[in-house]
Amino acid sequence: MTSYLLEWDAGTNNWQDIVGRTSSYLLTSFTITTGVSAGGSYAFRVSAYNAYGWSTPSVSVNIIASTYPNKMNVPST
């Protein structure tokens, strides 16, 4: 089995699995639609799995959820 584990932390110092631990998971994108608050800060990290077991988690990446959609540019002709 080859897989990866994507985890997130919503500022509680408690990493939670998003996808990947229990089965082969190889998709390259994933969308989180619940538990996210506008302006909230979230950390993400990933681990890989192969014949030798799980890797150590990557360095975490922090994001701040958008508070509102960006304004579209005025169309030009």
Buried (B, 14 or more C-beta within 10 A) or exposed (E): EEBBBBBBBBEEEEBEEBBBBEEEBEEEEEEEEEEEEEEEEBBBBBBBBEEEEEEEEBEBEEEEEEEEEEEEEEEEE
